[in-house]
Amino acid sequence: MTIQPDPDRVIIFDTTLRDGEQCPGATLNVDEKLVIARQLARLGVDVIEAGFAIASSGDFEAVQRIAETVGTENGPIICSLARSVKADIEAAAKALKPAAHPRIHTFIATSDIHLKYKLKKTRQEVLDITSEMVAYAKSLCEDIEFSPEDAGRSDPEFLYQVLERAIAAGATTVNIPDTVGYTTPSEFGGLIRGIKENVPNIDQAIISVHGHNDLGLAVANFLEAVKNGARQLECTINGIGERAGNAALEELVMALHVRRQFFNPFFGRPADSEVPITNINTREIYKTSRLVSNLTGMLVQPNKAIVGANAFAHESGIHQDGVLKNKLTYEIMDAQSIGLNDNLIVLGKHSGRHAFQNRLQELGFDLSDDEINKAFVRFKDVADKKKEVTNWDIEAIVNDEIQQTPELFRLELVQVSCGNNARPTATVTLRTPEGQELTDAATGTGPVDAVYKAINRVVNVPNELIEFAVQSVTAGIDAIGEVTIRLRYQGRVFSGHAANTDIIVASAQAYINALNRLQSSLEPKSNQVGDRQSVISV
């Protein structure tokens, strides 16, 4: 299937699993990618860029498995990135073969600085490669997307020629990347307008945009591009990605949703039209954001637009008074429109497995029997400690349980002693990959520091703790605490995440999860996404 140009809507192309995963420390394994891909399908994205098939065996397997399980007849288009190189294109085609609707996304740089220093090629050589490789990709897959890398800094006249060649060779989507986040909204809008006016066969392709947020302008650039004719937006959940990240899906979608009256005329509609501009189910936004944050270990800042913890919070007395009288005084959207429901009590310690499973379905989780069983055991444990178990608690439990961290070292016991006049001391017992139980103790500057030192004595893998963050899922003294940590080892970053009513236990488990990722990376496996080829991508 090839998406046909539609002036009445915007196609959402999600690259969380490709460009988003290139964010340092956000590496995902195949199972975690699959969990996110399923949620992206529920969110309603039109295209999922599942990975860079040639980059590693793990990326290839991820693209292939997502193509098999999510790329169904009624599912989204599944896409793989590929340089304008035959081997890349062949790998993408092979990995995408199980998908009902596959797309190959091939690219080559077009800016003079990239041609001179990276490609070491002339403009004519790039034109010839574009024609040849797009045509080759077209011979293997009907739906082809082409990107001129660093389009934002390319000579417009040369860019027009490259795009004309790509479309003539069979590209059905042409993507205009602001690869280094350099352009401003007026410049980016003018670039899209110039393409529409100067590429003779542009009516045969959809104009897409891809942009990085180095100057904090990615979303603004995209909205200006939409006004000038772009009809596909390439974005990521929570705006994650290389350097300062990508344009954030949730911000783009809600801007087009909340400001429909402003954007409708650019689609030839009456300003008061209620027809959605995207196919996104906005009520899945918050849950998708939480899932991606938990699995990647990339925390969402509290003041982040749309999905931040403070996005719908009001502290000022004037604001509180206005919201109590009418939410519209200080809120431009309903929190429920992104799936952020009231923190209601849903289940307790006497609730059974069937009721728990029904609640998971209501919350939108699609779990296997084994995952439900694991989550139910954790739920019962939490329910014994908390009088009231909320929807947010359940989300934290499930997100914690379904993470596919390789379990090499297992936490069996953690015990701490601390106080204002005592030296913090921790004792831990771990089960090793060989099944041996090892116990050790250590002192530290605080209970968590002592726990981590004790764990390090057992595991004996050098690492540097570079980030430790704690968040409360709900209010109250018995709230579940979520801990996210990041470790650095030989230049690579590994994240760990855990949730528990005991913050010390959560801290220990998050550390073990990160160490397991680290240890697993030292032993190459087919399901490990990493050790990528060194390539610069759009």
N, C-alpha and C positions, 0 to 999 in steps of 0.2 A: 504494500500500500504506500502511496505517496500522498502526503497532504497537499491538497490543491490550494492555491492562493484564495483567501477568503477575506474580503475587505471588512467583514462584519465582526471579526474577533481576533484575539491575540493568542498565538500558540505558545504554550509554556514548555520550554525545553530545560529540563533539570539536569545539571551537571555536578550535583553534590557528590556522586560516586566516582567522578573522574577529576574534575578540577578541584572540587571541594576536598577530596581526599588527599590532594597534593599539599594541603596545609601541613606544616611541620607538626608532627605528633598526632595527626589525625588518621594514621594508617588503620585500615579496617581489614579484617580477614573475610574470606568468601561468605561465610554464614552471616556475618554482620551486614555485609553488603546486601545479601538476599533479604534480610529483615527490613532494611531501609527501602529497598526496591518495592517490596510488597506494599509498604505504607505509602510510597510515592504514587503507586497505582491507585490506592484508595483515595489519596489526595486529589487525583484527577489530572496529573500532569500529562501532557500530550506525548512528550518524548523523554525517555530516560537515557542519558549518556552513561552507560554501565561501566565504562572503563576504557583503557588503552591497551587493546588486546596484545600488541607486540611487546609491551613494556616488561612483562614478566609472566611466568607460568601462572601465578596467582591471578593476575589481571585477566588473562585469557580464560581461566576457569570461571572467574566471576561473571564475565560477559556471557559465557556459554550457559551457565546455570540460570542467570537472570533471563536470558533469551528463552530457555526451556520452561521456566516456571511462571514468569511474569509476562513474557511476550506472547500472550495468547491471542486468539482471533479478535476478542473484544477488549484486549488490553492495549497499553501504550506502544508506540514505536520504540524499539530498543536499538540504541546506537553505539557504535564503537569509534573512537578516534583513530586516525591513521595518518602518518606523514605521507607526503606525495612520493612514496617509495613502494615498489611492487610488493616487497615482503610484508610491509605494514598492512597494505590493502588486502593481501591474501589472508593474513592472520585475522583481520577484522571480519572478512567474509566467512571464514571458517567458523569463528566463534559465534557469529550471528545466525548461522544456518538454522538453528531450531526455532528462531523467532518467526511469528506469523507476519510481522511487519518490521523487517530489518532496515537499518540505515547505516551507511558508511560515511563518516565525517572525515574528509581528508583536507590537509592544509599545507601551505608553503608560505614562507615570509615574502613580503613585497616592499618593505621599507628599505631605503638605500643603506641605512646603517646595518640592517640584517643581511642584505645582499653582500655588502663589502666584507663584514667581519665574521659573519656566521656561515652563510652559504658559500661565499666566495664565487658567486655566479653573476652573470650579466642579466639585464632585464629580459633580453631575448631568450636566454636559456630558461628563465622562470616562466615566460609565456609558453614555451614549448613543453616544459615539464607539466604545466597546468593542463594543457590540452591532452597530453598523452596519459597522465595518471587519472584524470577525471574520467576519460573514456574507458580506461582499463577498469576502474572501479564500477563504472556503469555496466560493463560486461558481466560483472559478478553480482550486482545488486541494483535493483530498479531505483531505489530512493538514495540519492547522493547529495550530501551537503559539502560545500567547499568554503574554506576560510582563507583569506589572504592575511596571514599573521602580521600583526603590527600595522593594520590598516589605518589606524588613527594617525600614524606618523608617515604614511606612504604618500608619494606624489599622486594627487587625485587623477591626473590624466593617465598615468600608468595603471593605477588601480582600476579605472574604467576598462582598460584593455584586458586586464587579467580576468575581471568578472565576465566580460563578454565571451572570452575564450572558454571559461569554465561552464557557462550556461550552454554555449554551443556544443560542448563536449558531453553534456548530459546532466549537469548539476541542476537539481530541482529546488535547492535552497542555497542562497549565498549569504554567508555570515560575515558581518563586519566587526572584527574584534578591536577593542581599545585595549590591547594586550598589556600595556604598562600603566593604564589609568591616567593618561596624560591629557585627554581632551576635556573641554568644558561643554556644558549643555548646548550653547548656541553653535559651537564648532561641530559637535557631533550631529546635531540636527541638520546643519548645513551639509555635512558629509553625506548623510542619507538622502537628502533632497537632491544633491548633485548626482548621486548614483541613479536615482529615478529619472533624472533629466538627461543623462549622458550615456547610459548603457543601453544600446539599441534594443537588446532582447530581454531587458529586465522584467518585462511583463510575463515571461515564461518561468519565473522563479519567485520564491518567497524571500523577502529581505529579512534577515535575522541580525541580532546584535548580541555581542558578548563583551563584557567590560569588567575591568578591575577597579578597585575602590581606593587606589593609592592617594587620591586627593579628596576622598569622601564624596565623589560626584557620580558614582556609578548609577544609582537609581535615578537621579535627576537626568543624566545623559540618556538613559533608556526611555524615560517618559517623553523627552524631547524627540527621540528617534521615532516613537510611536506616532507622535503628531505629524511627522514628516514621511510616514509610510512604512516603517518597520512593522512586521506582523508576526515575528517570532522573537521571544526574549529568552536568552540563555542565562540562567541564574542558579543559585544554590540556596538550600535551607540555611537560615541564620547568616547568610552571606559569607560562609566559610570559603577558604580557597588560599591560593598562594599569596604571599606578602600580606597586604591589607584586605584580601578577600575579594569576593565577587559581588555583583548586584544581588541583593537579598530577595528571594522569591516572595516571602511574606509581605515585604514592603511594596513591591511592584503590584502584586495582586490586589492588596487592600487599597492602594492608591487608585487603581483603575476601578475598584468596586465602590469605594466611598465617594470618589469624585466622578461618577458616571456622567453627571450632567455636563461637566466640563469636557470630558473626552468623547462623549457620544457624537458630536458633530464631525469629529475627525474620521468617523466610521460611516458617515453619511446617514446618521440616524437623528431623529428628533432628540433634543437635549433631555427631555423627560422620559426617554425610553428606559424600561426596567430590564431589558434583555441583558444578561451578563456578558461582559466583554471577554472573559476567560471561561474555561471549563472547570476551573478549580472549585472543589468543595471546600469552601473557606472554613467550615467547622472542623476540618481535619488539620488545620494549620498548627494550632498550639501543640497537639499531640505529636505531630511530625517534628516540630522544633525540639521538643523534649527528647524524643527518641534519638535524633541526630546528635544532640548535645551529649546525651548519656553514652552513646556508643563511640563517639569520637573523642570524648573527654574535653571538648571545647565548650567551656561554660558560656552561657548567654549573659551579657552584662545587664544589670538590673534596669538601666535606662534605655535598653535596646527597644527601638520602635516595634510595635505590634506584639512581640512575644516576650519582652523583658518583664521581670517581676514587678516593676513599677509602672508598666504601661497603662494600667487601669487603677493605679493607687492614687489617693489624694490625701495630703497631709495638711495643706494650708486650710485654715478655718474658713476662709472665704470660699475656697473650692469645695470643701465638704458641705457647706451650707447650700451652695448652688446645686450640687449633685443630688443632695437629699430632696431638694424641691423638684428638680428635673435634670436627669442625667445629661440632656443635651446642652446644658449650660457649660459643661467642661469636658464632655466626651463626644467625639465625632463618630464613634462607632460603638456598637454593642459588644461587650466582651464575649457574649455567647456566639457572636458571628464567627469567631475564630476557634470555637470549641472550648473556651475558657468558662466552664460552668461554675456555679456557686459551690463552695466547699461543703457539700452535704454529707451527713452521716449515711453510710450505705450498708455496712455490714458490721457484725460483731463476732465475739468468740463462739457464739452458739450457732452461727450460720454454717450451713452445710456446703458440700462441694458443688452441688447443683446450683444453689443460689450464687455462689462465687463465680461459677462458669457463666451464668446468665449476666452477671454484672460485667464480666470481662467482655462479653459480646456487646453489651450496651455501650461500653467504652470504646469499642471498635477494635479490640485485640483479636487476632486470628491465630490461635496457638495450637500446637499439636497436643495430644493427650499427655505426653511426657512433660512438655513445658507447663501445662495446666497443673499437673501433679506437683511439680517442683514449686510453682508459684503458690499453690494452695498450702503446702507445708510452711512456706515463709509467712503466708497470710495468717495462719493459725498461731504461729509464733508471735507475730506482731499483735494479734488480737488478744493474746494472753497478757500482753504488757500494756496495751492501750484500751481504755474504755470505749473510745470512739475511733473507728477506722473509716477514713474518708476516701473519696474517689482519688484524690491526689496521693494518698498513702498507697492505694492499690496500684496506681500507675508507677510509683517508685519501686514497689515490690516487683512488678512484672518486668519493668525495664531492666532492673538489676538482674533478674533471673534469666532473661532470654539473651543476655550478652554472651557471646560465644568465645570468651577468653579461654585459651588452652589451659586446662588444669594440670599443671606439672607439680607445683608445690601446693599443698592444701593446708589451710589454717585449721588446726585442731583445738588450740587453746590459746587465749590471751588473757593475761591477768596483770593488773597494775596496782601500784601503791604510790600515793603521792599526797601532798599537803603543803601548807605554807611553811612548815618547819621540818619537812621531810625531803629526802632526796628521791625524786621520781625513779621508780624501779619497775621494770616490766619483765615478765616471764612469758615466753611463747613456746608452743609446740607445733611443729610443722611435720606433715607427711611428705616425704621426698618422692620423686618420680619412681624410685625403686620400691616404694612401699614402707620405707623405714621411718619411724617416728624419732625426731630429734628435738631436744629441748635445750633452750639456752636463756640467759637473762642478761640484762644490761641496765645501766643507769643513763639518764639524759637530762636535758634542761627542762623537760616537761614530760608528761605521760606518753604523748605521741612520739616524741623524739626517742624516748627509751624503748618503745615498741619497735620503732624502725631500726634502731641499732641492734636490738636482739634478733630481729628477722635477718638483718644483714650478716650477723655472726653465723646463722644457720645456713643461709643460702650461699654466701660467699661469692657473690657476683658484684664486681665493682660497678657503682652507678652514682649519679649525682642527682639529688632531689632538686628540681628547679621550680616546682609549683605545688602548693598544697592549698586546696580551697574547700570550704565547708558551706553547705547551704541547708536551710531548714525547709522541708517540704511543706509542712503545715505549722500553724501556730501552736503554742502550748508547751508545757514542760515535758510532755511525753512525745513531742514531735519526732518524726523520722528525720534523721540527718543524712544528707548525701555528701560524700567526700569524693573529690576528684583530684588526682595527683598526676604529675608528669615527671618522668625520669629521663636523664640524658646518659647515653652510653656510646662511646666512640662516634660522636657526632649525630647519632639518631635519637629521636625522642619517642618515649613509650608512655601511654596514658593508662590509668587505672581508675575504676569507678566502683563505688559500693554504697549501699543504703542500709541503715539500721537504726533502731531506737537508741542504741548505745554508740555514741560517736567514736569511742576508742576502737570498738569492734569494726565499725565501718572504715575507720582509718587504716586498721591493720589489713582488712580484706582488700581495700583499694590498692594498697601497696603490694600485696601478694599478686593481685591481678596484673599490675604493671610489670612486676618482676617475671611473671609467667610469660607475658608478651615478649619481654626482653630475652628470656631464656629460650623461648620458642624460635625467636629470630636467629639464634645462633645455630639452630639445627634446621636447615632448609627443608621445607615441606611444600607439598603441592597446593595446600590450601592457605598458604601464607602470602598475603599481598604485600610485596615489598621488593627491595633490591631492584628498583626499576632502572631501565636504561636511562642514561642522562640525556634528556631531550627537552627542548624549550617548546612549550605548546601554547595554543591560543588562549 
